[in-house]
Amino acid sequence: MSSSFVTYERLWPVFPKQCCVTWIRTGESDAVFADLVRRFGGDPSAVHPATWADVEDEAYEDLDEEADGAMLTARHGVWTVVMEPFNVRGTSVRILSEVAADSQAYSVRWTADRRVRVTYVADGELIAAFNPFDLDGVTPRSGRDWLSGVAVTEEQWRRNGFAAGLAVGEELSGVRVDGQWLKQTHLGVQLYPLPLHPVTPADLLDADMQAIARSDPRIGAIAAEPTADKLPEIIRIAAELAVATTGLEGSLIDEAMRFVAAGDRGAAAQDVRSRLYRLRDQYRAEAARGNNPIPGHDTELGRLLLKERAVQALIYALKNDVDLVAAVEYTVQAAEETHLSEENGDRERARVLNVVTYYLRTGTSPW
């Protein structure tokens, strides 16, 4: 069990509300460090002393005209820590595979509503990518072996994915990222748009996803031609998966699903959405009766947490203050957090929806 977990659990208030932290084993070579900066989209010659507060100010208020972000880098022996306010290039498997072609790279991304994504690459290959809320959904499936060997327990991952993720980063690197670290002067880097890496639809799917695309006509049609007109269908399928796997039912759910099926995010849909918030909070409050309940289908409180995530998926599906791509992305991620079935293929369905949505947002593959 990781003792660092408790430390990071207490440190949540000192960290930014959203961020991506990446640990890369670069060795002590200046040339390798410069290559890392370039692959993230920075200019090694323009690296400058900065604290985290400096980089945040720069990222949000004082970028060069051509720049589209900034990051903080810190060299600690053979490891380099990268911290991004909003770029989250550290979540890119392609970038991580490039900077860790012969080493290791590990990233933790979290959002303002505490959605967490963890990615680990070794020797240029993806070892594990997962949401701590759903450890069984780790990609690839062999990543479960790596997960079983880290000091963080399954209960800790599910209790606080942010703290668990940072604890594993410290375990791998020996580097603690805390309030003192944030105040120290490291190196700031402005980031510029990366060159596009054209991909074909076939490049998006691994073997598991290709199998479900062949067997499910709706998924197959989306994967074969991943164009923007497929977004309403993606959001419908994601909502259906979340509702079905958790057994959500009732007139409010039926009403919400009718709006989702129609692609209607208008005023009437927003009234339904406000009622969904109350239902979500009800599930959340009921689950809180237990002592750190673990999300899952095996216990009453665990099922309540999954239902809370399913209702959140419907809330996202009807969200009208963001563009449709963002609403789809949020909905799919929330659906993935409902512990979709591996046996009936729902987990792979959601994975296809996830990578297609990423492709529609970025024009590239998340891999």
Beta strands, then each sheet from edge to edge (+ up, - down):
strand 1: 19-25
strand 2: 48-50
strand 3: 69-76
strand 4: 79-84
strand 5: 104-110
strand 6: 116-122
strand 7: 125-131
strand 8: 134-139
strand 9: 186-191
sheet 1: 2+ 9- 3+ 4- 1+ 5- 6+ 7- 8+
end
